[in-house]
Amino acid sequence: MLSPGPASEIFLAAGATDLRKSFDTLTALVRQRLAKDPLSGQFFVFCNGRRNRIKILFWDRTGFWVCAKRLERGTFDWPDATEKSALSLHREQLAVLLGAWNGKG
């Protein structure tokens, strides 16, 4: 499982994201929608509209990583889009998010 370091910042993109997007379009979303720098080493977490897939984008000083998870059943508990698009998470919250699902579906 993905394990950000203690100094890592993690930002969740509230609302649905088209997860057909990959490196370049996700980095553009980080800049435009989240108003963050994708080269900062921060982790950016996106979820699809059905809430059964997540992608995480991060920069490791040599290139971008895109990690994905698809639930076979159930959905992620994901916030709807609000005025604040980027929600800050702690490492523990990300671990719970990636390991837990709400059992619906």
C-alpha positions as CSV (number, residue, x, y, z in Angstrom):
1,M,0.0,0.0,0.0
2,L,1.0,3.6,-0.6
3,S,2.7,5.1,2.4
4,P,3.4,8.9,2.4
5,G,6.1,10.1,4.8
6,P,5.3,12.1,7.9
7,A,6.1,15.4,6.2
8,S,3.9,14.6,3.2
9,E,0.9,16.8,2.5
10,I,-2.1,15.1,1.1
11,F,-5.0,16.8,-0.7
12,L,-8.3,15.3,-1.7
13,A,-10.1,16.7,-4.7
14,A,-13.8,16.9,-3.6
15,G,-16.4,15.9,-6.1
16,A,-16.1,13.6,-9.1
17,T,-13.1,13.5,-11.5
18,D,-13.0,11.8,-14.9
19,L,-10.4,9.1,-14.1
20,R,-9.7,8.4,-17.7
21,K,-7.3,11.3,-17.2
22,S,-3.6,10.5,-16.6
23,F,-0.4,12.3,-15.9
24,D,-0.7,15.5,-17.9
25,T,-4.4,16.1,-17.4
26,L,-4.3,15.3,-13.7
27,T,-1.4,17.7,-13.2
28,A,-3.5,20.4,-15.0
29,L,-6.4,19.7,-12.6
30,V,-4.0,20.1,-9.6
31,R,-3.0,23.5,-10.9
32,Q,-6.4,24.8,-12.0
33,R,-9.0,23.1,-9.8
34,L,-7.0,22.7,-6.6
35,A,-4.7,25.7,-7.1
36,K,-1.6,23.7,-6.0
37,D,1.8,22.9,-7.5
38,P,1.9,19.3,-8.7
39,L,5.8,19.4,-8.5
40,S,5.6,20.1,-4.7
41,G,5.9,16.5,-3.6
42,Q,2.4,16.6,-2.2
43,F,-0.1,13.8,-2.8
44,F,-3.3,14.6,-4.8
45,V,-6.3,12.2,-4.5
46,F,-9.1,12.0,-7.0
47,C,-12.3,9.9,-7.2
48,N,-14.7,9.0,-10.0
49,G,-18.4,9.8,-10.1
50,R,-19.4,6.2,-9.2
51,R,-17.1,6.5,-6.2
52,N,-15.5,3.1,-6.8
53,R,-12.1,4.2,-8.2
54,I,-9.4,6.4,-6.8
55,K,-6.2,7.8,-8.4
56,I,-3.4,9.4,-6.5
57,L,-0.9,11.7,-8.3
58,F,2.5,12.6,-6.8
59,W,6.0,13.8,-7.8
60,D,9.1,12.1,-6.5
61,R,11.7,14.5,-7.9
62,T,12.4,12.2,-10.9
63,G,8.9,11.9,-12.3
64,F,5.2,11.6,-11.6
65,W,3.5,8.6,-10.1
66,V,-0.2,7.7,-10.7
67,C,-1.5,5.1,-8.4
68,A,-5.0,3.7,-8.8
69,K,-7.4,1.6,-6.8
70,R,-10.7,0.0,-7.9
71,L,-13.2,-1.5,-5.5
72,E,-14.8,-4.7,-6.6
73,R,-17.9,-3.8,-4.6
74,G,-19.0,-0.9,-2.5
75,T,-18.0,2.7,-2.8
76,F,-15.6,5.2,-1.2
77,D,-17.1,7.7,1.2
78,W,-16.2,10.8,-0.8
79,P,-17.2,14.5,-0.2
80,D,-19.2,16.3,-2.8
81,A,-17.7,19.3,-4.6
82,T,-18.0,22.4,-2.5
83,E,-16.5,25.9,-2.5
84,K,-13.3,24.4,-1.2
85,S,-12.1,22.0,-3.8
86,A,-8.9,20.7,-2.0
87,L,-9.4,19.1,1.4
88,S,-6.3,18.4,3.5
89,L,-5.9,14.9,4.8
90,H,-3.5,13.3,7.4
91,R,-1.7,10.1,6.5
92,E,-3.9,8.1,8.8
93,Q,-7.0,9.5,7.1
94,L,-5.7,8.4,3.7
95,A,-4.9,4.9,5.1
96,V,-8.5,4.7,6.4
97,L,-9.9,6.0,3.1
98,L,-7.9,3.5,1.0
99,G,-8.6,0.6,3.3
100,A,-12.3,1.2,4.0
101,W,-15.4,1.3,2.0
102,N,-19.0,2.0,3.0
103,G,-20.4,-1.4,1.9
104,K,-23.1,0.1,-0.4
105,G,-23.5,-1.6,-3.8
